[in-house]
Amino acid sequence: MGERKSTVLKKEINDLLTQTGPGTPMGEMFRQYWIPALLAEELPEDGCPQIRVKLLSERMIAFRDSEGRYGLIDEFCAHRGVSLWFGRNEEGGLRCAYHGWKFDVTGQAVEVPSEPEESNFCAHVKLRAYPLVKIGDVLWTHMGDPAKRPPMPEFEFAKVAAEQNYTSKRWQECNWLQAFEGGIDSSHVSWLHSGGLKNDPLFKGAKGNEYNLADFRPYFEVAEADGGLFVGARRNAEEDSYYWRITPWVMPSFTLIPPRGDHPVHGHWWIPIDDDNCWTYSFDYHPTRPLTQAELDAMRAGHGVHSENMPGTYRPTANKDNDYLMDRDAQRRGELFSGVRGIAIQDASLQESMGPIVDRSKERLVSADAGIIKARQKLRKAALALRDEGTTPPGIEPAHHQVRSAAVVLPRDASFIESSREALTAELGKPHASV
């Protein structure tokens, strides 16, 4: 009983892990990394309309100027605080609609029409700005100290050929941590996603699904990784073997879902918008072949880890305002265990049901939560080490990104981590380890 009680998270630790605004320990830690800021499709061409962006509780404007340069700058004009969303994207900069002040992608004021031409006033006016760099389908930013800017990310999903990858995003109405924790919790799959294992076009047909549906009591082991953790979930397979699903977590919030058969590999990035909301970036990629048209059609329709979104937005069509289109008849028939359709929305509905920030002092964790417990400990330790000692947190180095998930059948006496080292190492063109 004493051991169980020790897993309860105190409020001050929960606050440290969930608060990511400027000046907070976890917010400063997120600012050490390159993180997804937008999908590239949101700024599709030179001179296209700018968009509002909120990350880590900071309000910004993203734009692509007439010369194709990307910018991520403070939303509000340095003159009177007007939102630059109303401005004009023209001739290499963004011009405020109020008094015509113009800023380039670095946030530098380049024109202040009310000042004399010979004045050097512009040189002294610059908005807060962050880099915005396209890699794969994603525009990445680094919101920390430019002098400590790390190398660009090298996650395999963003490095494969364009025809091998598909990335989407959705707005999730809860704190980043409770969304992320669902990504390293393999035990819920046999329950919440049982219908998807049988019917989802991006999941069905794999031998591993049979093991998932036959064993509802997985055993968990957690192994250290340079950039985070490897979370192993073990289920019974044949008499002399176990089925292992191994999920890598790279700090702060990148996870890869173990593959199924020859289906593409799924994964997520959870990025705080503010303390009560986050962006869930979801991707599929195949390391050895292009995605098929049928797979792409399924992803765009909201199957697999993706969501069907309201037209012109990244808010899921099924959301808390319409009770996630709950289908009680399908729940009674056993088609949908929770009554909610779609793997992504099944996850989001339950994570959002906890409230914007769950009160973790009331939860009672069990052995299957070993990965979650370890991840919280590692996040807390890294955030405090950065704050108190300036220690660089794990997951920043490109070498830490060279990981894969794996689904393998191993002899019962084999170590899941030692037997899977090669399978868990990313290498372009190498087949993934899948069952």
Buried (B, 14 or more C-beta within 10 A) or exposed (E): EEEEEEBEBEEEBBBBBBBBBEEBBBBBBBBBBBBBBBBBEBBEEEBBEBBEBBBBBBBBBBBBBEEEBBBBBBBBBBBEEBBBBEBBBEEBBBBBBBEBBBBBBBBBBBBBEEBEEEEEEBEEBBBBBBBBBBBBBBBBBBBBEEEEEBEBBBBBBBBBEEEBBBBBBBBBBBBBBBBBBBBBBBBBBBEBBBBBBBEBBBBBEBBBBBBBBEBEEBBBBBBEBEBBBBBBBBBBBEEEBBBBBBBBBBBBBBBBBBBBBEBBBBBBBBBBBBBBBBBBBBBBBBBEEBBEEEBBEBBEEBBBBBBBBEEEEBBBBBBEEEEBBBBEEBBEEEBBBBBBBBBBBBBBBBBBEBEBBBEBEEEEBEEBBBBBBBBBEBBBEBBBBBBEEEEBBBBBBBEBBBBBBBBBBBEEEBEBBEBBEEBBEBEEEBEBBBB
